[in-house]
Amino acid sequence: MNMRILAINPGSSSTKLAVYEGETPLFEESIEHNGSAVSYSTDPEGALAFRMQHILSSLAAHSVTLDSLDAVIGRGGMLHPIPGGVYTVNERMLADLQSSKYGDHASNMGAMLANIIGNMQQIPAFIADSVVTDELSDLARLSGHPEISRASVFHALNQKAKARRFCFDRGLKYDEINLIIAHIGGGATIGAHEKGRVIDVNDGLGGEGPYSAQRCGGLPTSSALRLMEREQLSATALLRKLNTKGGLIGYLGTDDGKEVSRRAQNGDERARYIFEGMAYQVSKEIGAYAAVLKGDVQAIILTGGFARDKMFTDWIAERTKFIAEIVVMPGEDEQQALCAAALRVLAGEEQPLVYV
């Protein structure tokens, strides 16, 4: 199908765009705002107008007219937990995002911007595989304390896209096999995909799993509380510290994986130690999800930015290849994944879901 689809992925300091015609990219672009982005929480109308101006300018620069679009899809924001899939943007979704009921993040504007363009052109507006995609099994929700339930917050869009791509390439069906997918980037999430559903995954934002470029991952509870007390931090300040000043940047002063790898290969023993430690923790998490899937695993897929580093992926493979085949699929390809999701709906391969 030669349907033309616009994907919008707003981040705190950038807006990523792509237009695909069928499966062919017409263009992909990341517009860096360099501190000039308007915050939705402080100026909703201004923030949307700011992003729209950049979107329209980018489309014009690439000779793509709004009336040539068949659908628009935005990055899913902070909604209440929902199963994975493609959702039509509706009033209930917009109300939850506009009020930041479930969290304040720039990605909340993805559905809002898609809705504006959809209404302008009378074309469908969607989101797909939001970060709050929740398909956890009942057992996976248990945390160990009755007042705390484990949450599903992960790189759903990329994990699901890589799973579908792997299955397409191998002539397999996603809903008939089991996979373990490790997304390793600024944060790291590892998911147990059982016949098309992510039945268990670490909450990389909430403090579970391996440390990563910026995040601490799982920590001993008592040590974290003593740190909070010692530095007289509020809960919010502690979370910010753990999620932005941990991992590689905490140990080595940089979250640049290429720089850490270069140091490690040039004889910096501490850089190698910390970098291998991150691979070690990812491997442990993969092993845990192999147990969740009772050893029935078709493949282990390594993705995200760090999957580009062969030394890093080799460390993981050494410890986990006994479980299943290791498949390296670097990067995120979020814009491609969004456009592919909208195309599946337009082609009638998938029914859009309703957010309620």
N, C-alpha and C positions, 0 to 999 in steps of 0.2 A: 504494500500500500504506500502511496506517495503522499500521505497525510503530512501536513507541516505542523510541527509542535514546538512551542516555546517553553523552555524550562527556566524557572527562576529560583535561585538559591541564595537568599540573603544571609550574610554573616555579620558579625559585629563590626568588622572593618573592611568588608568587601561585599560585592554582589556578583555572583557567578551566573552567567547566562549561557544558554545554548539554544540553537534552532536546528532541528533535525527534519529532514524530509524522508519519511519512512525510517530506515536505519542509517541513512546517509547524513552526516553532519554538514550543515551549511556553514556554521561557525560555532565556536565556543570561546568564551571570553570571561576573564575574571577582572572586574573593575575594582581597583584598590581605592579606598576612600581616604586613607592616610590621616585619620583622626577627624575628618570633616563630616562623617556620617552623623545624621540627626537621630537621637534616641527616641524610640517610639514611646517609652514610658514618660518622657518629659514633654514631647510635642508630637502626638500621634499624626495629626494632619501634615505637619512639616516633614516627618520621617517618611511617610508614604509618598509625598510629593517629591522629596529628594531622590528616593529610589526610582520612582517613575520617570523622572527626568533623565536619569542615567540609562534606564532601560530603553526609552524611546530614542535617545541619542545613539545608543549602540545599534539598535535595529536599523536606524536610518543609515548609519555608517556602513552597514553590511547589506544595504539595499533590500531589506526585508520590511514589507509593509504589514501593518496590523491586519488588513483585510485579506492577506494571503494565509493567515493562520487558521488551522482547523481545531486546535485545542491549546490550552495553556495549563501548565502544571507547576505547582510551587512545592518547595521543601516543606514537609510536615513539621509543625512546631510543637510546643508544649501543650498537649491535650490530655484528657484523661486516658488511662490505658485502653488501647484498642488492638484487635488482631491486625496482622499485617495485611496489606492489600492496597488497592487504589480506592480513594474516597472522593466523592463529588463534594466540592465546597458548598456548604449550606449555612443558613443563618445561625444554627446552634454552634457550629464550629467557629464561625467568625466571632460570635459573642464570647466564647471561652478564650479565644486568642486575644481579642481586643482588651479583655479585662485582666489578662495574665493570670487567670484563675489557677492554672496549674504550673505557672512558671513564666518568668520574663526572659525572653531570648529573642535576638534579631530574627531567628528562623520563623518566629510567629508571623512575620510579615509575608512569608511565602504564599500562604493561602489568601491573604488580604490582597496582595498585588495581583495574583492570578484571578481573583474575583473581579477586580476593577477592569482588567483587560477582557475577561470573559463577558462581563456585562456590556462593555463598550462595543464588542464585536458580535455579541450573541452566539458565543461558542462555549463549549464545555470547559469548566475549570476544575482541576483535580489537585489532590496531594497523594503521595504514595509512601508507604513503609516509613512512617514517622519514627523518631527516636524513642517514642513511648510505646512502640509496638509491643504487645504483651500476649504471649502464647504460652506462658509458663505452666508447667504441670502443677497440680496441687502440692505435691511433695516439695517442689522447688521453691514454693513461697515461704516455707518454714524457715525462720531465722535462728531459732533457739530461744527467743523471748516472745511471749504472747502479745506484747504491746508493739512489736516491730515485725513487719512483713517484708520479705525481700521484694524488690521492685525490678521491673524489666526496663532498663534504659540503656540502649546500645546502638551501635552503628547498623541499624536495621536495613537502611536503604542499600548500603554497599554489600553487606553480608548476603542479603536476599538476591541482589543483582549478580554477585559472583557465583552463588549457588545455581541460579538459572543458567548462567553462561557455561559453567562447568557441565551441567546436564545436557545443554544443547550440543556442546562440542563432542560429548561422549554418546549421544543418542539415548540418554537416560531421562527418566521422569523425576522431577524434584519431589513429588509427593509419593514416590515409591522407594526412596533410598534415605540413608542417614549420612550426615556430614558433620564434621567439626570445622568451624570457620573462625580463624583468629584474625581480627582487624587490629593492626598495631600501628599507632600514629601518635598524635598528641595525647590521646587516651588509648587504652587497649581493652577490647571486649572480645571474649571467646564464647561462641554459641554452639549449643548442641542442637542440630537441625534434625528432627525426626520426622521423616515423610512430609516435608514441607512446612513444619511448624518448629519454631525455636522454643523448645520445651524447658531449656535452662540456659542462663547466660549471666555472666558477672556484670554488676552495675559499675561500669568504669567511672562514672561521675560520682557515684555515691560512696566510693571507697572500698570496692571489692576488686579482687584479681591482682594481676601483676602490676608493678610500677611501670611507667612509660616515660615519654619525653618530658612531661610536666607534672604527672600525677603520682602520688605515693602508692596507690593501690591499697591492698589490705594491710592494716597495721594492728599490732597488739592494742586492744582497747585501753588497757590500763596505761600504757605508755603515751597514747594520744591524749588521754585525759590529764595526765601529769604535765605534758607539754602545754596544754591549754591553761592549766592552773599556773604553771611557772611563768608563762609569758602574759598572763592575765588577758587572754583572748576571749572574745565572744564566740558563740558557736559559728556564726557567719564568718567571722575573721579566721577562725581555725580552718573551716572548710575551704576558704579561699587560699589559705597558705598551703594546705595539703593538695589542692587541685591545680595550683599554678606554680608552686615552688618546690615540688617534690620530684621524684624520678631523676632523669638525667640532669635536668637543670639544677636540681638540689645538690646532687653529688659532684657534678663536673662544671657547673656554671654555664652550660649551654644546652638547649633542647634541639640543636641541629644534629640530626643523626649522621649526616655525611661528615660533619666535623669530628664527631665522636669516633666514627669508624676510621677516619684518617689517622687520628691520634693513636688508636689501638693498633693499626697496622704499621705505624711508624715507631713503635716501641714504647708507647706510654702505657705502662703496666696497669696503672689505676684506671685509665679509660677502658682498657680491655676487660679488666675485672668487673667494672660496673656494667659495661655493655653486655658481657656474657651473663652477668647476673640477671639482667632483664630478660634475655633469651631463656635462661633457666626457669624464671618465674612463669613465663608464657608456656613453657613446656609442661610445668606442673599443672597449670590450669587445663591444658589440653588433655593431660592424663585423667584429670578429674571428670571431664566431660565424656571421655571414653568409657568411664565407669557408669555414668548416667545412661549411656546408650548400650550398656551391657556388652561392649566390645564389638558391636555390629556397626562398623564404620566403613563407608565406601572410600572416603578420602579425607585428608586434612588439608584445608585450603588456607594458605598464608596470604594475607592481603594488607592493604594500607601502605603508607609511605615506607615503613621499615622493611617491607617485603622486597624492596629494591636492593637491599644490601645482602649480598651472597654470604658473607661471613656470618651475619646474624641469622639468616634462614638456615644455614648449614648447622649452626649450633642447635637450633630447634629440631631439625631433622634427625640429628644424631640421637636425640633423646626420645623421639616420638615415632620414628619410622617403623618400629615394631608394631604399632597400632594399625596403621593403614598407609596407603600411598600419600606422599607429600606433594601437593600441587601449589606452585607459587604463582599468584595472580596479583601483581603489585598494583598500587594506586587505588583510587576511590571511584573514579568515573561516575560521580554522582549525577552530573547533567545527562549523560548518556542513559543512566539507569532511570531517571525521571521520564525522559522522552520515551524510552522503551515501555515503561509502565502505561503511559497514556496511549501509546500505539496499540498495546494489547487490548485495551478497552475499545478503542475505535474500530479495531479489527474484529471485535466480537469474541476474542479469545478469553476474556475475563470480564466478569460483571462488576461494575463499580459498587462499592459499599456505601452505606448511609451512616453518617456520624450522628449518634443520638445520645 
